[in-house]
Amino acid sequence: MQKKSHVLTFVSVFCLFVLAPVFAFLSYKFLSSKYYYIAALGMIFISILPFFVMFEKRKITTAEIVTVSVMISLCVSSRLLFAFVPQVKPLCAFVVMTAIAFGGNVGFVTGAISMFVSNFAFGQGMFTPFQMLGMGLVGFLCGEIFNGRKFSKNRVAVGITGGILTFLLYGLIVDTCSVLMMATDYSLKSVLSIYASGVVFNLVHGVTTGVILFFLNKPMQDKLSRLNTKYGIFSYEVI
């Protein structure tokens, strides 16, 4: 089980809930659309800042780096595999499962980088930082809710929570980018119409995530927990 750090928790919350959203918004407002790679790389840097704190206190092992790389690869592959089905993407479910096993910080990094890498196939743009932020926050919150707790293998609880966060949080953040890009007068009617147009897509995404978590989370946690127990992966000891 992970030993939570007060320092790491503070840095994580500040970076992910303050610095990252502000950066995503400022990137859209002040960077030209052709500089979306700079914005995406900036979001990646913000997402790994908590790891710098952890690195200062203890060495990040090769096993941890390899594990995150494998989970990111699995997330990207799952998105590409279902590229032909709109909004039916297992990526978010695998991000949530990673976060439950290894914690919120790992979940954010896995979600953010997975969206960036997979967008080389789906297309990059100024929406990329918003997608990275949304997916990362879903992973972070699920990790904080379930990691190290007895109900982390509860099919119903994990499925419902993951599905709702995907629908509400990820959908809201990505649709906010759509509002910034599409709205002309920012009237209440105009803004709400853009949000409303994404409800069906977000609902499909959320339901898909919830169903996949319901069936796959428990067997996946059984396998990932062995890594955590045997190698002490991401056992935070920062004070």
Secondary structure, DSSP 8 states (H G I E B T S, - for coil): -----HHHHHHHHHIIIIIHHHHHHHHHHHS-GGGHHHHHHHHHHHHHHHHHHHHHHS---HHHHHHHHHHHHHHHHHHHHTTTSTT--THHHHHHHHHHHH-HHHHHHHHHHHHHHHHHHH---TTHHHHHHHHHHHHHHHHHHHTTSGGGG-HHHHHHHHHHHIIIIIHHHHHHHHHHHH-SS--HHHHHHHHHHTHHHHHHHHHHHHHHHHHHHHHHHHHHHHHHHHH-TT-----
